[in-house]
Amino acid sequence: MAIYHSSLTTESMYSFTYGGKNGETFQLAEAKDLVVVRTVGDAPLETLSLSSQSRDIVPSLLPIAAFPEASVMVYRCIATEEKTATAMRNAARKILSQEEGVRFAGRVLKDPATGSIVVYTENIYLQFKPDLPKKDCAAIMKKYDLKVKEDLGITPNSYFVEAPEGTGLGVFELAQNLLALPQVEACHPELVRERRFKSVHPMQWHLRETQVNGVSISQHANVEAAWELSRGAGITIAVLDDGVDTSHPEFKDKVAFPRDTVTNTDDAQPKHPSERHGTACAGVACASGSGKASGVAPDAKLMPIRLGSIGSVSEAKSFKWAADNGADVISCSWGPEDGAWWNANDPLHTKQARLPDSAKAAIDYAVEKGRGGKGCVITWAAGNGNEDVKFDEYASYPKVIAVAACNDAGRRSVYSDFGDAVWCCFPSNDFFEPRLNPDRPKTPGIWTTDRTGKNGYNSGGINAEHLVGDLDGYYTATFGGTSSACPGVAGTVALMLAANPDLTWEQVKTIMRNSCDRIDETMGAYDANGHSPFYGYGRLNAQKAVQNAIAAGQPKSDAPVFKVNGLASFNKTANAPLTNDAPVGEFAVPERLLGLQLSLEPFHPDLHVSYKLMVKNMGETAPATDGAVAKTADKRRSVVGISISLDGPLASKLKVKYAVKLKGKAKWVEAENGAWVGSGDAKKGATVEGVRVWI
């Protein structure tokens, strides 16, 4: 195998043909300053036990590309005072090839038209004419000493074959000679180019774990993992805002039914210098990832809608346009004026902002008529005033999803609104404020698309991607607020609907509730129903949301395999994790059970788990369901029994079993399907010191 990159002078050219005998022939050229290395067991070169000659060379080899498919690494050879880059390349090939831990050290090729590195192997794709008998195919392959690695079956006679070991660059001539045979339709060497994922820029810490400025950030929404299941294809996200720069490269070929409801035209571009907010929001939701930013749903369509001020008729027209033209999700990162988040005495904090009838009717229309009656899912930024969202009737309207913001440390962003209406949170930026946030943010904000030119957040001209954005002004690194969190959730909804388009808007909202990760347990103030005023039901986990959406779409006769997860609370150990069939409570010093919090995985709208406790001398606790907390109000009391049951249409097909370890007893006691285990009598029974639950 071999490869290429960057500058080269006139060299030997290596030809291959795509498209069969009448296809197009391409050429690769040798790069004089690159070397490709394959080690034994794919071990990193620097970890090998090398000779002194090789150790002298390794510091002059700069790794520039990895090819996992071919198990090789490409290095650029750095010139020294004694040797040119080419001389270093030649020395590296010669010396490294003699090392026990190195299988191959060879030349590198590149595509002279694009400059891209190309790895070749000694493997060949060979396609014979479809009517050629198999025995004739085998005879030709035997004549050329080709070993069949795989009969691909993509045509009647297509094979993946291996040339004789040591063929090296001769594989190009061999493939061309095979292609010239009358029995062969297509033939070329296996060529591997560096894979460029349309995924996450290193600054997009909200999508996956990454490093920003050398610091590892792990407080993400698990979006990249969700892409294994869904990327939002077939779903349209309407971004209602101040216009979107639809000429941005990240939105190429994905804009659907743009609209300006102020001018009543189909031009949703920003009209004034200050209009850049919508472009950033749209990028968070569904930028394609073709450049330097991916949205949460990179394959979703974008419906940009430019709207006017709060309370204007433009508001109502925007929702109707979205619903009538096929929007599945509507993202609204705007609302009435917030109080100053840093000023607790700002009177705006408690000023009631009403939802106009026109806007309410339009929202109802979208929820009732959108998606063929299943309803558009509407996400709304909770607000940036560090105030109760109940004073904002837009974000707190029950038919929308109010989204709060959490930071890169997994805690509330200092400005984020709070309250009963908050449904979930999503990663965004934060500010350093010792009274409210004692830790300095590790990131400048959310990396996303920016309005191009001088009117963006980043006007370009500053080569500081870790602070401002990109050099050309196409991206900003500093977007944030619940304005950024909201389209992040909208993108997650698009992933869910792409995986299960039959979900109603209410089902989506319910599934989201059961797809959140509880963060900041200490200060989150989660209630018995698992709701926090700051985080709602937690930080939305995109992978869980998609998995649960898929599970919800499975036929009842083909229900997924469920497991029980949750927490058990004891008098000394507050939150002992409970997983399917794994006991909790086996402490060195026995502890008393005080509470249970159970959930099913994956979530399914047709199956729920309910549970309650029997407390000595007090009676039954209130039953809890799906992540709510069942507990004794008096920590001095003893739990003497538990009862767990399954409810819903799928319940008859399953059986939940559970067991407890009782004080003074060596054996665990079991029960199932709602029966009491331990004691169902508040007047008698031993203290529960351990719990096990399984399906």
C-alpha positions as CSV (number, residue, x, y, z in Angstrom):
1,M,0.0,0.0,0.0
2,A,1.1,3.6,-0.4
3,I,-0.1,7.2,-0.3
4,Y,0.3,11.0,-0.8
5,H,-0.1,14.7,0.0
6,S,1.1,18.2,-0.7
7,S,4.0,19.3,-2.9
8,L,5.7,17.1,-5.4
9,T,7.8,17.4,-8.4
10,T,7.5,15.3,-11.6
11,E,7.1,11.7,-10.6
12,S,6.0,8.4,-11.9
13,M,2.2,8.3,-12.4
14,Y,0.0,5.4,-11.5
15,S,-3.2,4.9,-13.4
16,F,-6.6,3.3,-12.5
17,T,-10.0,3.3,-14.2
18,Y,-13.4,3.8,-12.7
19,G,-16.5,3.0,-14.8
20,G,-15.2,-0.1,-16.6
21,K,-13.6,-0.3,-20.0
22,N,-15.3,2.8,-21.2
23,G,-14.9,4.6,-17.9
24,E,-12.6,7.4,-16.8
25,T,-8.9,6.8,-16.1
26,F,-7.3,8.7,-13.2
27,Q,-3.7,9.0,-12.2
28,L,-2.0,9.2,-8.8
29,A,1.5,10.7,-8.2
30,E,4.2,10.0,-5.7
31,A,4.8,12.5,-2.9
32,K,8.4,12.9,-2.0
33,D,8.0,14.1,1.6
34,L,5.5,11.4,2.9
35,V,5.9,7.9,4.1
36,V,3.2,5.4,5.0
37,V,3.8,2.9,7.8
38,R,1.9,-0.2,8.9
39,T,3.0,-1.7,12.3
40,V,2.5,-5.1,13.7
41,G,-0.8,-5.2,15.6
42,D,-1.4,-1.6,14.5
43,A,0.7,-0.4,17.4
44,P,1.6,3.3,17.5
45,L,5.1,3.8,16.0
46,E,6.4,5.7,19.0
47,T,5.5,2.8,21.3
48,L,7.6,0.2,19.4
49,S,10.9,-1.1,20.6
50,L,13.1,0.4,17.9
51,S,16.7,0.4,16.9
52,S,18.8,3.5,17.6
53,Q,18.7,4.4,13.9
54,S,14.9,4.4,13.9
55,R,14.7,6.3,17.1
56,D,16.7,9.0,15.5
57,I,14.3,9.2,12.6
58,V,11.0,9.1,14.4
59,P,11.2,12.7,15.8
60,S,11.3,13.9,12.2
61,L,8.0,12.1,11.3
62,L,4.9,14.1,11.7
63,P,1.7,12.1,11.7
64,I,-0.8,13.7,9.3
65,A,-3.4,11.1,8.4
66,A,-4.7,7.8,9.7
67,F,-6.4,5.1,7.6
68,P,-8.1,2.6,9.9
69,E,-9.4,0.6,6.9
70,A,-5.9,-0.1,5.8
71,S,-4.3,-0.1,9.3
72,V,-1.7,2.5,8.3
73,M,-0.5,5.9,9.3
74,V,0.9,8.5,7.0
75,Y,3.8,10.7,8.2
76,R,5.2,13.9,6.8
77,C,9.0,13.8,6.8
78,I,10.6,17.0,8.2
79,A,13.8,18.2,6.6
80,T,16.9,18.5,8.9
81,E,20.1,20.5,8.4
82,E,21.7,17.3,7.0
83,K,18.8,15.9,5.0
84,T,16.1,17.1,2.7
85,A,12.5,15.9,3.2
86,T,12.9,13.4,0.4
87,A,16.2,12.1,1.8
88,M,14.4,11.7,5.2
89,R,11.6,9.8,3.4
90,N,14.0,7.4,1.7
91,A,15.9,6.8,5.0
92,A,12.6,6.2,6.9
93,R,11.5,3.6,4.3
94,K,14.8,1.8,4.4
95,I,15.4,1.8,8.1
96,L,11.9,1.3,9.4
97,S,11.3,-1.6,7.0
98,Q,14.0,-3.5,8.9
99,E,12.3,-3.2,12.3
100,E,10.6,-6.2,13.7
101,G,7.5,-4.3,14.7
102,V,7.0,-2.6,11.3
103,R,5.2,-4.6,8.6
104,F,5.6,-2.0,5.9
105,A,7.1,1.4,5.2
106,G,6.5,2.7,1.7
107,R,5.9,5.5,-0.7
108,V,2.8,7.7,-0.6
109,L,0.6,8.7,-3.4
110,K,-1.8,11.5,-3.9
111,D,-4.5,12.6,-6.3
112,P,-2.9,15.4,-8.3
113,A,-6.3,16.9,-9.0
114,T,-7.4,17.3,-5.4
115,G,-4.2,16.9,-3.4
116,S,-5.9,14.2,-1.3
117,I,-3.9,11.3,0.2
118,V,-4.8,7.9,-1.3
119,V,-4.0,4.6,0.3
120,Y,-3.7,1.6,-2.1
121,T,-3.5,-2.0,-0.9
122,E,-2.7,-5.1,-2.8
123,N,-6.4,-5.9,-3.1
124,I,-8.4,-5.5,-6.4
125,Y,-12.0,-5.2,-7.2
126,L,-12.7,-7.5,-10.2
127,Q,-16.0,-7.7,-12.0
128,F,-16.4,-10.2,-14.8
129,K,-19.2,-10.2,-17.4
130,P,-22.4,-11.5,-15.8
131,D,-22.8,-14.5,-18.2
132,L,-19.2,-15.8,-17.8
133,P,-19.3,-19.2,-16.1
134,K,-17.9,-19.3,-12.6
135,K,-15.2,-21.9,-13.7
136,D,-13.9,-19.4,-16.3
137,C,-13.8,-16.7,-13.7
138,A,-11.8,-19.0,-11.4
139,A,-9.4,-20.0,-14.2
140,I,-8.6,-16.3,-14.9
141,M,-8.0,-15.6,-11.3
142,K,-5.8,-18.6,-10.9
143,K,-3.8,-17.6,-14.0
144,Y,-3.0,-14.2,-12.4
145,D,-2.3,-15.8,-9.0
146,L,-5.2,-13.9,-7.4
147,K,-6.7,-15.0,-4.1
148,V,-10.5,-14.5,-3.7
149,K,-11.0,-12.6,-0.4
150,E,-14.8,-12.3,-1.0
151,D,-17.4,-13.1,-3.5
152,L,-19.3,-9.8,-3.2
153,G,-22.5,-10.8,-4.9
154,I,-23.3,-7.2,-5.9
155,T,-23.3,-8.5,-9.5
156,P,-23.3,-12.1,-10.7
157,N,-19.5,-12.2,-11.0
158,S,-17.9,-9.5,-8.7
159,Y,-15.0,-10.4,-6.5
160,F,-12.7,-8.8,-4.0
161,V,-9.3,-10.4,-4.7
162,E,-5.8,-10.2,-3.3
163,A,-2.7,-9.9,-5.6
164,P,0.4,-11.8,-4.8
165,E,2.2,-10.5,-1.7
166,G,4.9,-8.1,-2.7
167,T,3.1,-6.8,-5.8
168,G,3.2,-3.3,-4.3
169,L,2.7,-0.5,-6.8
170,G,2.5,-3.2,-9.5
171,V,-1.1,-3.6,-8.5
172,F,-2.0,-0.6,-10.7
173,E,-0.6,-2.2,-13.8
174,L,-2.1,-5.6,-12.9
175,A,-5.5,-4.1,-12.6
176,Q,-5.3,-2.3,-15.9
177,N,-4.1,-5.5,-17.6
178,L,-7.1,-7.4,-16.1
179,L,-9.5,-4.7,-17.3
180,A,-8.2,-5.2,-20.8
181,L,-9.4,-8.8,-20.8
182,P,-12.6,-9.3,-22.9
183,Q,-14.1,-11.3,-20.0
184,V,-13.7,-8.4,-17.5
185,E,-16.2,-5.5,-17.2
186,A,-14.5,-3.5,-14.4
187,C,-11.3,-3.7,-12.4
188,H,-9.4,-1.3,-10.2
189,P,-7.1,-1.5,-7.1
190,E,-8.7,-1.0,-3.7
191,L,-8.1,2.7,-3.0
192,V,-8.9,4.3,0.4
193,R,-9.1,8.0,0.8
194,E,-9.2,9.8,4.2
195,R,-12.7,9.8,5.4
196,R,-14.2,13.2,6.2
197,F,-17.2,12.8,8.5
198,K,-20.0,15.4,8.1
199,S,-20.1,15.6,11.9
200,V,-18.7,17.5,14.8
201,H,-16.3,20.4,14.7
202,P,-13.8,20.1,17.6
203,M,-15.5,23.1,19.3
204,Q,-19.0,21.5,19.2
205,W,-18.8,20.1,22.7
206,H,-22.6,20.0,23.0
207,L,-22.7,17.2,20.5
208,R,-20.1,14.8,21.9
209,E,-17.2,14.6,24.3
210,T,-14.4,16.7,23.0
211,Q,-11.5,19.0,23.9
212,V,-11.7,22.8,23.8
213,N,-8.5,24.7,24.4
214,G,-6.9,21.5,25.8
215,V,-9.7,20.9,28.3
216,S,-11.9,17.8,28.1
217,I,-15.6,18.6,28.0
218,S,-18.0,15.8,28.7
219,Q,-21.3,17.6,29.5
220,H,-22.9,17.0,26.1
221,A,-26.3,15.8,24.9
222,N,-25.1,12.5,23.4
223,V,-26.0,13.7,19.9
224,E,-23.2,12.0,17.9
225,A,-24.2,8.6,19.3
226,A,-27.8,9.2,18.2
227,W,-26.6,9.6,14.6
228,E,-26.0,5.9,14.4
229,L,-29.8,5.6,14.5
230,S,-31.1,8.8,12.9
231,R,-29.8,12.0,11.3
232,G,-33.2,13.6,10.8
233,A,-33.7,12.7,7.1
234,G,-37.2,13.4,5.8
235,I,-38.0,15.9,8.6
236,T,-38.4,19.7,8.3
237,I,-37.5,22.1,11.1
238,A,-39.0,25.6,10.8
239,V,-36.9,28.2,12.5
240,L,-39.0,31.3,13.3
241,D,-36.6,34.1,13.9
242,D,-35.1,37.3,12.4
243,G,-34.3,35.6,9.1
244,V,-31.7,33.1,8.1
245,D,-28.7,33.5,5.8
246,T,-29.9,30.8,3.4
247,S,-26.8,31.3,1.2
248,H,-24.6,29.9,3.9
249,P,-22.8,26.7,2.7
250,E,-24.2,24.7,5.6
251,F,-27.7,25.2,4.3
252,K,-27.1,24.3,0.7
253,D,-29.8,22.1,-0.8
254,K,-31.7,21.9,2.4
255,V,-33.9,25.0,2.5
256,A,-37.7,24.3,2.1
257,F,-40.5,26.9,1.7
258,P,-38.7,29.9,3.1
259,R,-40.9,32.8,4.1
260,D,-40.8,36.4,5.3
261,T,-44.1,37.0,7.0
262,V,-43.3,40.7,7.4
263,T,-42.9,41.4,3.7
264,N,-45.1,38.5,2.6
265,T,-42.4,37.2,0.3
266,D,-40.5,33.9,-0.1
267,D,-37.2,35.6,0.8
268,A,-36.3,34.7,4.4
269,Q,-32.9,36.3,4.3
270,P,-32.0,38.9,7.1
271,K,-33.0,42.4,6.0
272,H,-31.2,44.5,8.6
273,P,-27.6,44.6,9.9
274,S,-28.6,43.4,13.3
275,E,-30.3,40.2,12.1
276,R,-27.9,37.4,12.7
277,H,-29.7,35.4,15.5
278,G,-31.8,33.2,13.2
279,T,-28.7,32.0,11.2
280,A,-27.0,30.8,14.4
281,C,-30.2,29.1,15.6
282,A,-30.7,27.3,12.3
283,G,-27.2,26.0,12.5
284,V,-27.6,24.5,15.9
285,A,-30.8,22.8,14.7
286,C,-29.8,21.4,11.3
287,A,-26.5,22.7,9.8
288,S,-25.4,20.0,7.3
289,G,-21.9,19.5,8.7
290,S,-20.4,19.9,5.2
291,G,-18.1,22.6,6.5
292,K,-17.2,23.4,10.1
293,A,-20.5,23.0,11.9
294,S,-23.1,20.3,12.2
295,G,-26.5,20.8,13.6
296,V,-28.2,18.3,15.9
297,A,-30.2,17.0,12.9
298,P,-27.8,17.4,9.9
299,D,-30.0,15.7,7.4
300,A,-33.2,17.5,8.2
301,K,-34.6,20.2,6.0
302,L,-34.7,23.8,7.1
303,M,-37.7,26.1,6.7
304,P,-36.5,29.6,7.6
305,I,-39.3,32.0,8.5
306,R,-38.6,35.6,9.2
307,L,-41.2,37.1,11.5
308,G,-41.8,40.5,13.1
309,S,-42.2,41.7,16.6
310,I,-44.0,40.2,19.6
311,G,-47.7,40.4,19.2
312,S,-47.7,41.2,15.5
313,V,-49.8,39.5,12.9
314,S,-46.5,38.2,11.5
315,E,-46.3,35.8,14.5
316,A,-49.6,34.1,13.7
317,K,-48.8,34.0,10.0
318,S,-45.5,32.3,10.7
319,F,-47.0,29.4,12.6
320,K,-49.6,28.8,10.0
321,W,-47.1,29.0,7.2
322,A,-45.0,26.4,8.9
323,A,-47.9,24.0,9.5
324,D,-49.3,24.4,6.0
325,N,-46.0,23.8,4.3
326,G,-44.9,20.7,6.0
327,A,-42.9,21.7,9.0
328,D,-42.6,18.9,11.5
329,V,-40.8,20.8,14.2
330,I,-41.0,24.6,15.0
331,S,-38.2,26.2,16.9
332,C,-38.8,29.6,18.6
333,S,-35.8,31.2,20.3
334,W,-37.6,34.5,21.1
335,G,-40.2,35.9,23.4
336,P,-41.0,38.9,25.6
337,E,-38.4,41.0,27.2
338,D,-36.5,39.4,30.1
339,G,-35.3,41.1,33.2
340,A,-31.5,41.5,33.6
341,W,-30.3,38.1,34.9
342,W,-27.7,39.7,37.1
343,N,-30.1,42.2,38.8
344,A,-32.5,40.6,41.2
345,N,-34.4,43.8,41.6
346,D,-35.3,44.3,38.0
347,P,-39.1,44.8,37.9
348,L,-39.2,42.9,34.5
349,H,-38.6,39.7,36.4
350,T,-42.2,39.6,37.6
351,K,-44.0,41.4,34.8
352,Q,-46.5,39.1,33.2
353,A,-46.1,38.8,29.4
354,R,-49.3,37.7,27.9
355,L,-49.8,35.4,24.9
356,P,-52.0,37.2,22.4
357,D,-55.0,35.4,21.1
358,S,-53.7,35.6,17.6
359,A,-50.5,33.8,18.6
360,K,-52.3,31.3,20.8
361,A,-54.7,30.4,18.0
362,A,-51.8,30.0,15.5
363,I,-49.9,27.8,17.9
364,D,-53.0,25.7,18.4
365,Y,-53.4,25.5,14.7
366,A,-49.9,24.2,14.2
367,V,-50.4,21.7,17.0
368,E,-53.7,20.4,15.8
369,K,-53.3,20.6,12.0
370,G,-49.6,20.2,11.4
371,R,-48.1,16.9,10.3
372,G,-51.5,15.6,9.0
373,G,-53.1,16.0,12.4
374,K,-50.3,14.5,14.5
375,G,-49.2,18.1,15.3
376,C,-46.1,20.1,14.9
377,V,-43.8,19.8,17.8
378,I,-42.9,23.3,19.1
379,T,-39.8,24.0,21.1
380,W,-39.4,27.4,22.9
381,A,-36.5,29.0,24.6
382,A,-37.4,29.4,28.3
383,G,-35.7,32.8,28.6
384,N,-32.5,34.4,29.7
385,G,-33.7,36.5,32.7
386,N,-32.9,34.2,35.6
387,E,-36.6,34.4,36.4
388,D,-39.7,32.2,36.6
389,V,-40.8,31.2,33.2
390,K,-44.5,31.4,34.4
391,F,-44.4,35.1,33.7
392,D,-43.8,34.4,30.0
393,E,-47.0,32.9,28.6
394,Y,-45.3,32.0,25.3
395,A,-42.7,29.7,26.7
396,S,-45.0,28.4,29.5
397,Y,-47.9,27.6,27.2
398,P,-48.6,23.9,27.8
399,K,-48.6,23.0,24.1
400,V,-45.0,24.0,23.6
401,I,-41.8,22.6,25.1
402,A,-39.9,25.1,27.3
403,V,-36.2,24.6,27.1
404,A,-33.7,25.8,29.7
405,A,-29.9,26.0,29.4
406,C,-27.2,24.1,31.1
407,N,-23.5,24.7,30.9
408,D,-20.2,22.9,30.1
409,A,-20.0,21.8,33.8
410,G,-23.4,20.2,33.8
411,R,-25.1,22.9,35.8
412,R,-27.6,25.6,35.2
413,S,-26.5,28.5,33.1
414,V,-26.7,31.6,35.4
415,Y,-29.2,33.4,33.1
416,S,-31.6,30.5,32.4
417,D,-35.2,30.9,33.4
418,F,-36.7,28.3,35.7
419,G,-40.0,27.1,37.0
420,D,-42.7,24.4,36.6
421,A,-43.1,24.9,32.9
422,V,-39.4,24.0,32.1
423,W,-39.6,20.6,30.4
424,C,-35.9,19.9,29.8
425,C,-32.5,21.6,29.3
426,F,-29.8,21.5,26.6
427,P,-26.2,22.5,26.6
428,S,-25.4,26.2,26.0
429,N,-23.0,28.9,27.1
430,D,-22.6,30.5,30.5
431,F,-21.0,33.5,32.2
432,F,-18.8,33.8,35.2
433,E,-20.7,35.3,38.1
434,P,-19.2,34.4,41.6
435,R,-22.6,34.8,43.3
436,L,-24.4,32.5,40.9
437,N,-21.7,30.5,39.1
438,P,-18.4,30.1,41.0
439,D,-16.7,28.3,38.2
440,R,-15.4,30.0,35.1
441,P,-16.9,28.5,31.8
442,K,-14.4,26.3,30.0
443,T,-15.9,27.2,26.6
444,P,-16.8,30.6,24.9
445,G,-20.2,29.2,23.9
446,I,-21.8,27.1,21.2
447,W,-20.0,26.8,17.8
448,T,-22.5,27.2,15.0
449,T,-23.2,28.9,11.7
450,D,-23.0,32.7,11.5
451,R,-24.4,35.2,9.1
452,T,-21.6,35.8,6.6
453,G,-19.9,39.1,6.2
454,K,-19.5,42.0,8.6
455,N,-23.0,41.7,10.1
456,G,-22.4,38.3,11.8
457,Y,-21.3,37.7,15.4
458,N,-17.9,37.0,13.9
459,S,-17.1,39.3,11.1
460,G,-14.0,37.3,10.2
461,G,-10.4,38.3,9.9
462,I,-9.4,36.9,13.2
463,N,-7.7,33.6,13.1
464,A,-8.8,32.5,16.6
465,E,-11.3,29.6,16.4
466,H,-11.1,29.0,20.1
467,L,-12.3,32.5,20.9
468,V,-14.3,34.1,18.1
469,G,-15.0,31.8,15.2
470,D,-13.4,31.0,11.8
471,L,-11.1,33.2,9.8
472,D,-13.7,33.7,7.0
473,G,-16.6,34.7,9.2
474,Y,-18.9,31.7,8.4
475,Y,-19.1,30.5,12.0
476,T,-19.3,31.8,15.5
477,A,-17.9,30.2,18.6
478,T,-19.8,32.4,21.0
479,F,-23.5,31.7,20.5
480,G,-25.5,30.8,23.6
481,G,-28.5,31.5,25.8
482,T,-31.7,29.5,25.8
483,S,-31.7,30.7,22.2
484,S,-29.1,28.0,21.4
485,A,-30.6,25.4,23.7
486,C,-34.0,25.6,22.0
487,P,-33.0,24.6,18.5
488,G,-30.8,21.9,20.0
489,V,-33.9,20.3,21.3
490,A,-35.7,21.0,18.0
491,G,-33.0,19.1,16.3
492,T,-33.3,16.2,18.7
493,V,-37.1,16.1,18.0
494,A,-36.2,15.8,14.3
495,L,-34.0,12.8,15.0
496,M,-36.9,11.2,16.9
497,L,-39.5,11.9,14.2
498,A,-37.2,10.6,11.5
499,A,-36.9,7.4,13.4
500,N,-40.7,7.2,14.2
501,P,-42.8,9.6,12.1
502,D,-46.0,8.3,13.5
503,L,-45.5,10.0,16.9
504,T,-48.0,12.7,17.9
505,W,-46.7,15.9,19.4
506,E,-47.9,14.8,22.8
507,Q,-46.1,11.4,22.5
508,V,-42.9,13.2,21.6
509,K,-43.2,15.4,24.7
510,T,-43.8,12.3,26.9
511,I,-40.9,10.4,25.4
512,M,-38.6,13.4,25.9
513,R,-39.5,13.4,29.6
514,N,-38.3,9.8,29.8
515,S,-35.1,10.5,27.7
516,C,-33.4,13.0,30.0
517,D,-30.3,12.6,32.2
518,R,-30.7,14.1,35.6
519,I,-27.8,16.5,36.2
520,D,-26.7,18.5,39.2
521,E,-28.5,16.2,41.7
522,T,-27.3,18.2,44.6
523,M,-28.7,21.6,43.6
524,G,-31.3,20.5,41.1
525,A,-34.2,20.4,43.5
526,Y,-35.9,17.5,41.8
527,D,-39.4,16.7,43.2
528,A,-41.1,13.4,43.7
529,N,-42.1,13.3,40.0
530,G,-38.5,13.7,38.9
531,H,-38.9,17.4,37.8
532,S,-36.4,20.1,38.6
533,P,-37.4,23.8,38.3
534,F,-34.0,24.5,36.7
535,Y,-33.6,21.5,34.4
536,G,-37.1,20.1,33.9
537,Y,-36.7,16.4,33.7
538,G,-33.0,16.8,33.0
539,R,-30.6,17.3,30.1
540,L,-32.0,15.8,27.0
541,N,-30.1,12.7,25.8
542,A,-30.5,12.5,22.1
543,Q,-29.5,8.9,21.8
544,K,-32.0,7.8,24.5
545,A,-34.7,10.0,22.8
546,V,-34.2,8.3,19.5
547,Q,-34.0,4.8,21.0
548,N,-37.2,5.5,22.9
549,A,-38.9,6.9,19.8
550,I,-38.0,3.7,17.9
551,A,-39.3,1.5,20.8
552,A,-42.6,3.4,20.9
553,G,-43.2,2.5,17.2
554,Q,-42.7,-1.2,17.6
555,P,-45.9,-3.3,17.4
556,K,-47.3,-4.5,20.6
557,S,-46.7,-8.1,19.4
558,D,-43.1,-7.3,18.8
559,A,-42.3,-5.3,22.0
560,P,-38.6,-4.6,22.8
561,V,-36.8,-6.3,25.6
562,F,-37.3,-4.1,28.7
563,K,-35.2,-3.6,31.7
564,V,-35.7,-1.8,35.0
565,N,-33.3,0.9,36.1
566,G,-33.4,3.4,38.9
567,L,-32.3,4.5,42.3
568,A,-32.8,3.2,45.8
569,S,-32.4,5.6,48.7
570,F,-31.2,4.4,52.1
571,N,-30.7,6.2,55.4
572,K,-27.0,6.7,54.7
573,T,-26.6,6.1,51.0
574,A,-28.9,8.5,49.3
575,N,-28.9,7.3,45.7
576,A,-27.7,3.7,45.2
577,P,-28.0,2.8,41.5
578,L,-30.3,-0.1,40.6
579,T,-30.0,-1.9,37.3
580,N,-31.9,-4.8,36.0
581,D,-31.5,-7.8,38.2
582,A,-28.7,-6.1,40.2
583,P,-29.3,-5.8,43.9
584,V,-28.7,-2.7,46.0
585,G,-28.4,-2.5,49.7
586,E,-25.6,-5.0,50.4
587,F,-23.8,-2.5,52.6
588,A,-21.1,-3.4,55.1
589,V,-23.3,-1.8,57.8
590,P,-26.9,-2.6,57.0
591,E,-29.0,0.5,56.0
592,R,-32.8,1.1,56.0
593,L,-34.6,1.6,52.7
594,L,-36.3,5.0,52.5
595,G,-37.3,5.4,48.8
596,L,-37.5,4.0,45.3
597,Q,-37.3,5.6,41.9
598,L,-37.8,3.2,38.9
599,S,-38.0,3.5,35.2
600,L,-38.2,1.2,32.2
601,E,-35.6,1.2,29.4
602,P,-36.4,1.7,26.6
603,F,-39.4,3.9,27.3
604,H,-42.6,2.8,25.6
605,P,-45.9,4.7,25.8
606,D,-47.8,1.5,26.2
607,L,-45.9,0.3,29.2
608,H,-45.3,1.9,32.6
609,V,-43.9,0.8,36.0
610,S,-45.6,1.7,39.2
611,Y,-44.4,1.1,42.7
612,K,-45.2,1.9,46.4
613,L,-43.7,1.2,49.8
614,M,-45.2,-0.1,53.1
615,V,-43.9,2.0,56.0
616,K,-44.1,0.6,59.5
617,N,-46.9,2.2,61.6
618,M,-47.7,4.6,58.8
619,G,-49.1,2.6,55.9
620,E,-48.6,2.8,52.1
621,T,-46.8,5.6,50.4
622,A,-48.5,7.3,47.4
623,P,-47.9,5.2,44.3
624,A,-45.2,6.5,42.0
625,T,-44.8,5.9,38.2
626,D,-42.0,6.1,35.6
627,G,-39.2,7.9,37.3
628,A,-41.2,9.5,40.1
629,V,-40.1,9.0,43.7
630,A,-41.9,6.8,46.2
631,K,-40.5,7.4,49.7
632,T,-41.3,7.7,53.4
633,A,-41.7,11.3,54.6
634,D,-40.1,10.4,57.9
635,K,-36.6,9.1,57.6
636,R,-36.8,7.6,61.1
637,R,-39.4,5.1,59.9
638,S,-38.7,1.7,58.4
639,V,-39.9,0.4,55.1
640,V,-41.2,-3.2,55.6
641,G,-42.5,-4.0,52.1
642,I,-42.6,-3.0,48.5
643,S,-45.1,-3.6,45.6
644,I,-44.2,-3.1,41.9
645,S,-46.5,-3.6,39.0
646,L,-46.6,-2.9,35.2
647,D,-49.4,-1.0,33.6
648,G,-50.5,-0.3,30.0
649,P,-51.4,-2.4,26.9
650,L,-48.1,-4.2,27.0
651,A,-48.3,-5.2,30.7
652,S,-50.1,-8.5,30.1
653,K,-47.2,-9.7,28.0
654,L,-44.6,-9.1,30.7
655,K,-43.9,-10.0,34.3
656,V,-42.0,-7.8,36.8
657,K,-40.3,-9.6,39.6
658,Y,-38.7,-8.1,42.7
659,A,-37.1,-9.2,45.9
660,V,-36.0,-7.7,49.2
661,K,-33.4,-8.5,51.8
662,L,-35.0,-8.2,55.2
663,K,-33.2,-7.4,58.5
664,G,-32.1,-10.5,60.3
665,K,-32.9,-12.8,57.3
666,A,-30.2,-14.5,55.2
667,K,-32.4,-15.2,52.1
668,W,-34.0,-12.8,49.7
669,V,-37.8,-12.9,49.5
670,E,-39.4,-12.6,46.1
671,A,-42.8,-11.5,44.7
672,E,-44.2,-10.4,41.3
673,N,-46.8,-8.3,39.5
674,G,-48.0,-6.0,42.3
675,A,-48.0,-8.5,45.2
676,W,-46.4,-7.2,48.4
677,V,-42.9,-8.6,49.2
678,G,-41.7,-8.3,52.8
679,S,-44.9,-7.2,54.5
680,G,-48.1,-5.6,53.3
681,D,-49.1,-4.9,56.8
682,A,-48.0,-1.7,58.4
683,K,-48.2,-3.2,61.9
684,K,-45.7,-5.9,61.4
685,G,-42.7,-6.9,59.3
686,A,-38.9,-6.6,59.2
687,T,-37.0,-3.6,57.8
688,V,-36.0,-3.8,54.1
689,E,-32.3,-3.5,53.7
690,G,-31.9,-4.5,50.1
691,V,-33.8,-4.4,46.8
692,R,-33.7,-6.3,43.5
693,V,-36.0,-5.7,40.5
694,W,-36.1,-7.4,37.1
695,I,-38.3,-8.2,34.1
